[in-house]
Amino acid sequence: MCAGYAGAMPRLAANLSTLFPQLEFLERFAAAAAAGFKAVEYQFPYRWKPDELAKRALDAGVQVVLHNLPAGDYAKGERGMACLPGREQEFREGVERAIEYARAVNCPRLNCLAGLAPVDREHFAVLVENVRYAARELGAARLSLTLEPCNTRTVPGFFLSRSAQAIEVLNGAGEGNAFLQYDFFHMQIMEGDLAQSLERLLPRIGHIQLADVPERHEPGTGEINFDFLLRRLDALGYSGWVGCEYNPRGDTLEGLKWARPYLS
């Protein structure tokens, strides 16, 4: 995912699940393009038909670069099922469904949410096996998988909360198309030392997301020095996308002033 230094600042992708909240979801593709984004990501596309999403992306001229695998009953508080014993068949059916959606919009990677569970060996073993299964299925479709740790303040009880835990799962799965999804927001809360972590983990990172801490708003509203970090990514040769998965403090376009140098 990090092959070659492009000599350009990191490429930003609009997260349509969080940006442009005043618009209906399908209208956000065109809004992202009008704001200068060439790529989009979103969390869960399964309320809409795959060909409907594909048409909106094509009409807007944007590339879809990431969405999540099905994550159970999100409305009832579930945050993934990949580590949950007894849910393996449901997880596998979700992988198949996600591949169908990814193919429709030419999305190259899917993100896996582990779920809420005690941190123990039973749940770890289930997660490793499910990640291995998903990666192999995605590999057959020429797609890659990412695995995301989430902070325990925003998502209490989430099974993966630190980068080292996710790397341990990826090592256990042993699949070459499975990577870490590194979210600045989650990792600043749980680990800090973002610049050093990026350098150490970069070969394992398949996708990056950003939001400022503590309120999960746009860069410049909190404690993270995004200008430094994005330039650091550039110097390290990161050639992937950086998803803007934050909740705008006000109007999305007004809040995008920070992004103008990266969208030109």
C-alpha positions in Angstrom: 0.0 0.0 0.0 3.0 2.3 0.4 5.0 1.4 -2.6 6.9 4.3 -4.0 7.2 8.0 -3.1 4.8 10.0 -5.3 6.2 13.4 -4.2 2.7 14.8 -3.6 0.8 15.6 -0.4 -1.5 12.9 0.9 -4.7 12.4 -1.1 -7.9 13.2 0.8 -11.2 11.2 0.6 -14.5 12.6 1.9 -16.3 10.3 4.3 -19.9 10.6 3.1 -21.2 9.1 6.3 -20.1 12.1 8.3 -19.5 15.1 5.9 -22.3 17.1 4.3 -24.8 15.9 7.0 -27.5 18.4 5.8 -27.8 16.4 2.5 -29.4 13.1 1.7 -26.7 10.4 1.5 -26.9 10.0 -2.3 -26.5 13.7 -2.8 -23.2 13.8 -1.0 -21.2 12.3 -3.9 -21.8 15.4 -6.0 -21.2 17.6 -3.0 -17.8 16.0 -2.3 -16.8 16.4 -6.0 -17.9 20.1 -5.9 -15.8 20.6 -2.8 -12.7 19.3 -4.6 -12.5 15.7 -3.5 -11.5 13.1 -6.1 -12.3 10.2 -3.8 -14.9 9.2 -1.2 -15.4 6.6 1.4 -18.4 5.7 3.6 -19.2 3.4 6.5 -22.2 1.2 5.6 -23.7 1.3 2.1 -26.2 -1.5 2.5 -29.4 0.6 2.7 -28.9 1.5 -1.0 -28.7 -0.6 -4.1 -25.2 -1.2 -5.5 -26.0 0.1 -8.9 -27.5 3.2 -7.4 -24.2 4.0 -5.5 -22.2 3.2 -8.6 -24.2 5.7 -10.7 -23.8 8.5 -8.1 -20.1 7.9 -8.0 -19.7 7.8 -11.8 -21.9 10.9 -12.3 -19.9 12.8 -9.7 -16.5 11.6 -11.1 -15.3 10.4 -7.7 -13.5 7.1 -6.8 -14.9 5.1 -3.9 -11.8 4.0 -1.9 -13.3 2.3 1.3 -16.3 1.1 3.0 -17.0 -1.3 6.0 -18.0 -4.9 6.1 -21.5 -5.4 7.6 -21.2 -4.9 11.3 -24.2 -6.5 12.8 -27.2 -4.4 14.2 -25.6 -1.0 14.4 -28.8 0.6 15.5 -28.9 -1.7 18.6 -25.3 -0.9 19.5 -23.4 -3.6 17.8 -20.0 -2.4 16.4 -19.0 -5.4 14.4 -19.2 -9.2 14.8 -15.8 -10.4 13.5 -14.6 -11.5 17.0 -18.0 -12.9 18.2 -18.3 -16.7 18.6 -21.4 -18.1 17.0 -21.6 -15.3 14.4 -19.2 -16.8 11.9 -21.8 -17.7 9.3 -23.3 -14.2 9.5 -19.9 -12.7 9.2 -19.1 -14.8 6.1 -22.4 -13.8 4.5 -21.5 -10.2 5.2 -18.2 -10.6 3.5 -20.0 -11.9 0.4 -22.4 -9.0 0.4 -19.6 -6.4 0.9 -17.7 -7.8 -2.1 -20.8 -7.4 -4.2 -21.0 -3.7 -3.2 -17.3 -3.1 -3.6 -17.3 -4.6 -7.1 -20.2 -2.4 -8.1 -18.4 0.8 -7.3 -14.8 -0.4 -8.0 -13.9 0.0 -4.3 -10.5 -1.6 -3.7 -10.6 -2.2 0.0 -13.1 -3.1 2.8 -12.7 -2.4 6.5 -13.5 -4.9 9.3 -14.9 -3.9 12.7 -14.0 -6.5 15.4 -17.0 -5.9 17.7 -17.6 -5.4 21.4 -16.2 -8.2 23.5 -13.9 -9.0 26.4 -10.3 -9.1 25.4 -9.5 -12.9 25.8 -8.1 -15.7 23.7 -11.5 -17.1 22.6 -12.5 -13.9 20.9 -9.0 -13.3 19.6 -9.0 -16.8 17.9 -12.4 -16.1 16.3 -11.2 -12.8 15.0 -8.1 -14.2 13.5 -10.0 -16.9 11.7 -12.6 -14.4 10.4 -9.9 -12.0 9.2 -8.2 -14.8 7.5 -11.4 -15.9 5.8 -12.3 -12.4 4.7 -8.8 -11.6 3.4 -8.8 -14.8 1.3 -12.3 -14.0 -0.1 -11.3 -10.4 -0.8 -8.0 -11.6 -2.3 -9.9 -13.8 -4.8 -11.8 -10.7 -5.8 -8.6 -8.6 -6.0 -9.5 -6.5 -3.0 -7.7 -5.8 0.3 -8.9 -5.8 3.8 -8.2 -3.4 6.7 -8.7 -3.9 10.4 -9.4 -0.9 12.6 -8.7 -0.4 16.3 -11.1 2.0 18.0 -10.6 4.0 21.2 -12.4 2.8 24.3 -13.7 6.3 25.2 -15.8 6.7 22.1 -16.5 3.0 21.7 -16.4 1.4 25.2 -15.8 -2.3 25.2 -14.4 -2.5 21.6 -12.2 -5.6 21.3 -9.3 -3.9 19.4 -8.2 -0.6 21.0 -4.5 -0.4 20.2 -2.4 -0.8 17.1 -0.4 -3.7 18.5 -3.5 -5.7 19.1 -4.5 -5.3 15.5 -1.1 -6.2 14.2 -1.2 -9.4 16.4 -4.4 -10.4 14.7 -3.0 -9.6 11.2 0.1 -11.6 12.0 -2.1 -14.5 13.2 -4.2 -14.4 10.0 -1.1 -14.3 7.9 -2.6 -12.9 4.7 -0.7 -10.5 2.5 -3.7 -8.4 1.5 -4.8 -7.6 5.1 -3.6 -4.3 6.6 -4.1 -1.9 9.5 -6.5 0.9 9.2 -4.9 3.7 11.2 -7.3 6.4 12.4 -5.5 9.5 13.9 -8.5 10.2 16.2 -8.6 6.7 17.8 -4.8 6.4 18.0 -4.2 9.8 19.5 -6.6 9.0 22.3 -5.2 5.5 23.0 -1.5 5.8 22.2 -0.3 9.3 21.2 3.2 9.7 19.6 1.5 9.6 16.2 4.5 10.6 14.1 6.7 7.8 15.5 3.9 5.3 15.2 3.3 6.2 11.6 6.9 5.6 10.7 7.0 2.3 12.6 3.7 1.0 11.3 3.6 2.4 7.7 4.4 -0.9 6.0 1.4 -2.5 7.7 -1.0 0.4 7.0 -3.6 0.1 4.3 -5.7 3.2 4.9 -5.6 6.3 7.2 -8.5 8.3 8.6 -8.5 11.6 10.4 -10.4 13.7 12.9 -9.2 16.0 15.6 -9.2 15.3 19.3 -11.1 15.6 21.6 -14.4 16.4 19.8 -13.9 14.5 16.5 -14.3 17.7 14.4 -12.2 18.8 11.5 -8.4 19.5 11.7 -7.6 22.7 13.5 -10.3 22.3 16.1 -8.3 20.3 18.6 -4.9 19.1 19.8 -3.5 17.3 16.7 -0.9 19.0 14.5 -2.3 17.8 11.1 -0.1 20.0 9.0 3.0 18.3 10.5 1.5 14.8 10.3 0.3 15.1 6.7 3.7 16.4 5.7 5.3 13.6 7.6 3.2 11.1 5.7 4.4 12.7 2.5 8.0 12.4 3.5 7.6 8.8 4.5 6.2 8.1 1.0 2.6 7.1 1.9 0.7 6.7 -1.4 -2.7 5.7 0.0 -5.7 7.8 0.8 -6.6 9.7 4.0 -10.3 9.6 4.8 -11.9 12.6 6.4 -14.1 10.8 8.9 -15.0 13.7 11.2 -18.1 15.4 12.3 -18.1 19.0 11.0 -18.3 21.6 13.7 -20.5 23.7 11.5 -21.0 23.9 7.8 -18.9 21.3 6.0 -17.6 23.6 3.3 -16.7 26.3 5.8 -14.8 23.7 7.8 -12.8 22.5 4.8 -10.6 25.5 4.7 -7.9 23.4 6.3 -8.0 21.0 3.4 -7.6 23.5 0.5 -3.8 22.8 0.0 -4.5 19.0 -0.3 -7.5 19.4 -2.7 -5.9 21.6 -5.3 
